Amino acid sequence: MAIFTHVTVGTNNLEKARAFYDAALAPLGLKRLRDLGDNGSIWGTEAPEFFVLKPADGKPATVANGGTISFAAPSRAAVAGFHKAALAQGAKDEGAVGPRSWHPTAYAGYCRDLDGNKLAAYCFKAE
């Protein structure tokens, strides 16, 4: 059983966020499922899993200090594809693609999206 129904991040530029996440999430097998007009968009495999929305209160979107959203990657190549696509869309590198010491098969890459949200993609399959 999944522990989340979905995860949401805020954006201050919806059009740029849509282009960014279309490119960055494609290597992970996620696609944009629906646009919510000028309010946001939803990505997932079959069901809504990841939302990017303008804040409902009309104030600027901000990021969580210490927060990271990590996407499951089907392969190590998908981790690299996510990271490369994100950087090509203007993301800031927050950790090069490679093994992570906290788990014997952890393989990840980190970045910050265009609004400053910290993202990662992880694969736990052995090389």
DAWOSUL-V819722 format. One record per backbone hydrogen bond with DSSP energy under -1.0 kcal/mol. NH is the residue of the N-H (numbers start at 1). CO is the residue of the C=O. Records with the same first field share a line. If there is no record, write none. Layout:
NH=CO ; CO
This chain:
7=49
9=51
11=53
17=13
18=14
19=15
20=16
21=17
22=18
23=19
24=20
25=21
28=25
29=26
30=25
31=44
33=42
34=42
36=40
39=36
41=52
42=34
43=50
44=31
49=43
50=43
51=7
52=41
53=9
54=39
58=55
69=118
71=120
73=122
79=75
80=76
81=77
82=78
83=79
84=80
85=81
86=82
87=83
88=84
89=85
90=87
91=86
92=112
94=110
98=108
100=106
103=100
106=103
107=123
108=98
109=121
110=95
111=119
112=92
113=117
116=113
119=111
120=69
121=109
122=71
123=107
